[in-house]
């Protein structure tokens, strides 16, 4: 059962992250980005993914 909860939590995390990336890229053509180096954008995406992963894990009760 725990394995299924972990899989479901990973799936939800991936879907949320993918949705956020889709919305950002959808607006990318309209919004002019403040100049940010490429590594800053990658760092921002990694931090965003880790935050989403943490929140979903708490939601599914995988972390105390």
VENNORMO-V936187 format. One line per field, one symbol per residue. ss: DSSP state (H for helix, E for strand, - for the rest). phi: phi as a letter, one per 20 degrees, with the letter a starting at -180 (. if undefined). A space follows every 10 residues. Layout:
ss->???
phi->???
//
This chain:
ss->-HHHHHHHHH HHHHHHHHHH HHHHHHHH-- -------HHH HHHHHHHHHH HHHHHHHHH- ----
phi->.fffffffff ffgfffffff ffffffeffe eeffgcffff ffffffffff fffffffffe mece
//
